[in-house]
């Protein structure tokens, strides 16, 4: 499914307090994918409205950042409760590592890509041109905003059902692949055992405005660049690089 062009053309049909028939069709399609039915469709529209679009349309209060704030807390509660019940033999530290990965930008943006959520976002013209529909930080934030909207509309029980349907497979994968819980530590242990030295992370680039920076780091092992990682902070970029290296190492496509 790719209705990206249609969404661009419908930009001017959207006004606060009113949703065009075309926009309603898009939102109905998304509800089917999520297996939800929102009582207040404006909440769903609100969750998918980026600050750039709200500002261009002179309504900065309609962006999805407050819903993202709420959704972050709801998501944390749902994941923590699930992990607490599912892995009753795990210590607090193990649960915290899994939770940290599950609610990370990397996993949430992956969920967003699976839903093709970028197709449903309302973005400003500049953000549209710069590739905002595919930017992981925007997509991850939209997932959290969506969770916040579902919580306000349908309550915790229904939101939990939807969130776990989206995340259970990722939780199981993270649990099976222990190194994903703390990739930098796992990679360091692997490199130290092999070369008696630590991996090196070097920032090689920054893109985007100050409020939405994306950092690029290169991972160097034994004086050889292995690959590069990206993230909205230096730490996230380093985590991305370490996780990618470990995944490639474990599937046999990378050797140290």
Residue pairs with C-beta under 8 A, 6 or more apart in sequence:
1 29
1 116
1 119
2 116
2 119
3 26
3 119
4 118
4 119
4 133
6 22
6 26
7 26
7 119
7 120
7 121
7 122
8 128
10 20
10 22
10 23
10 26
11 53
11 122
13 20
13 22
13 23
14 20
14 23
14 45
14 57
14 122
15 57
16 57
16 59
16 62
17 42
19 27
19 41
19 42
19 45
23 45
24 41
26 119
26 120
27 38
27 41
27 44
27 45
27 120
30 44
30 115
30 117
30 120
31 37
31 38
31 44
33 115
34 115
34 146
34 162
35 162
35 165
36 150
36 154
36 158
36 162
38 44
38 149
38 150
38 153
38 154
39 153
39 154
40 152
40 153
43 67
43 149
43 152
43 153
44 146
44 149
44 153
45 122
46 62
46 64
46 67
46 145
46 149
47 64
47 67
47 71
47 142
47 145
47 146
47 148
47 149
48 64
48 117
48 120
48 121
48 122
48 142
48 145
48 146
49 62
49 63
49 64
49 121
49 122
50 63
50 64
50 121
50 122
50 123
50 124
50 127
50 132
50 138
50 142
51 60
51 63
51 64
51 65
51 124
52 123
52 124
52 125
52 126
52 127
52 132
53 63
53 122
53 123
53 124
53 127
54 60
54 61
54 62
54 63
55 63
55 124
56 124
56 125
64 141
64 142
64 145
65 141
65 145
66 148
67 144
67 145
67 146
67 148
67 149
67 152
68 141
68 142
68 144
68 145
68 148
69 148
70 148
70 151
70 152
71 143
71 144
71 145
71 146
71 147
71 148
71 149
71 151
72 103
72 144
72 148
74 147
74 148
74 151
74 156
74 159
74 163
75 103
75 144
75 147
75 163
76 99
76 103
77 156
78 156
78 159
78 160
78 163
78 164
79 99
79 102
79 103
79 163
79 167
79 171
80 95
80 99
81 160
82 164
82 171
83 90
83 95
83 98
83 99
83 102
83 171
84 95
86 171
87 94
87 95
87 98
87 175
90 98
94 181
97 181
97 182
98 171
98 174
98 175
98 181
100 181
101 107
101 174
101 180
101 181
102 167
102 170
102 171
102 174
104 236
104 239
105 136
105 137
105 140
105 231
105 232
105 236
106 136
106 236
106 239
106 240
106 243
107 167
107 170
107 174
108 139
108 140
108 143
108 144
109 136
109 137
109 139
109 140
109 143
110 170
111 117
111 143
111 166
111 167
111 170
112 118
112 139
112 140
112 142
112 143
113 139
114 166
115 166
117 139
117 142
117 143
117 146
118 132
118 133
118 134
118 138
118 139
119 133
121 132
121 133
121 138
121 142
123 132
123 133
123 138
127 138
132 138
135 214
136 230
136 232
137 212
137 214
137 232
147 159
147 163
150 158
150 159
150 162
151 159
173 180
174 180
174 181
177 250
178 186
179 186
179 187
179 246
179 250
180 243
180 246
183 239
183 242
183 243
183 246
184 238
184 239
184 242
186 242
186 246
187 199
187 242
187 245
187 246
188 198
188 199
190 246
190 249
190 256
191 197
191 198
191 199
191 221
191 222
191 256
192 198
194 222
194 256
195 221
195 222
195 256
197 222
199 219
199 220
199 221
199 242
199 245
200 219
200 220
200 221
201 217
201 218
201 219
201 220
201 234
201 237
201 238
201 241
202 217
202 218
202 220
203 215
203 216
203 217
203 234
203 237
204 216
204 217
204 218
204 228
205 215
205 216
206 213
206 214
206 215
206 216
207 213
207 214
207 216
208 214
212 232
213 232
213 233
214 230
214 231
214 232
214 237
215 230
215 231
215 232
215 233
215 234
215 236
215 237
216 228
216 229
216 230
216 237
217 228
217 229
217 230
217 234
217 237
217 238
217 241
218 225
218 227
218 228
218 241
219 225
219 226
219 227
219 228
219 229
219 238
219 241
219 242
219 245
220 226
221 245
221 256
222 256
226 241
226 245
226 254
226 256
227 241
227 244
227 245
227 248
227 254
228 241
229 237
229 238
229 239
229 240
229 241
229 242
229 243
229 244
230 237
230 240
231 237
231 238
231 239
231 240
245 254
248 254
249 255
249 256
